[in-house]
Amino acid sequence: MNKFKVYFSGKNINGEVVDCCTQEIIAKDQNEAIEKFKKSSICKPEYFWIFSKKIN
């Protein structure tokens, strides 16, 4: 298993677009990390530009 961070964009309370990232997610590949994020309680439907990056 590998460690990934999932990056995404969303809007803050002022309606401004902000970039965010998760804590480490353990997954076998980038797609699994994104799927785990999408199934989590922190993922909201209004988030967009979601991608993951492997970290050491």
Buried (B, 14 or more C-beta within 10 A) or exposed (E): EBEBBBBBEBEEEEEEEEEEEBEEBEBEEBEBBBBBBEEEEEBEEEBEEBEBEEEE
